[in-house]
Amino acid sequence: MNGAGRTLLDLAGYFTPEEWAAAARDNISLDEVRRAPSTISGSLSEAVIALRQER
């Protein structure tokens, strides 16, 4: 089974409507997206957990 559709629905609960609207206006290049993970110290999972705890 492909869980891609379910993943999109799951993401909706992580962000507020204001965050979605702001993200739609972001002008981010693909190169910026590719470089971003290299700035994360530690593991990606630790970074995600830390961000969620800040909320």
N, C-alpha and C positions, 0 to 999 in steps of 0.2 A: 504494500500500500504506500501511496505517496502522501506524506504528512505536510506538504507545502501549504495547502489551503488552511489547514488547522493552525499552522505557525503564524500566518498573517493575522488570524483572529486572536491568537494568544497575545500577540504584540500590542494589540489595541488597548489592553488593560494596563500596560506599563507606562503609557504616556497620557497626559491630559490633552484635551482638545486644543488648548493654547500651545502646547509643545508641538503637536502635529502641525498646526498652522504656521508656527515659526519655522519648523523644519522645511515646510513647503517653499518658504521664501529664501532658504539658504542657497548660496551660490558656492557649492563645494565641488572641486574638480575630482576626477577619478584618481589623479596622482596624490592629492591630499588624503583621500580615503586609504590608499595603499600605504602611505607613509605613517599614518596614525598609529597602527599597532606597534611600530618600533619605538614609540615614545612611552609605552606602558612598561613600568618596571614590575618585576614579579610575574605572576601568571595572569592571563586574561580573566580566568575565573575569579581570582582574588580581586581584580579591579571591578568586575561586575558586582560582586558581593559588597564591596565597599561603597559603590555608588548607590546600591539599593538601601544600605543601612543609613545613608545620609538623608534619605527621604523620610 
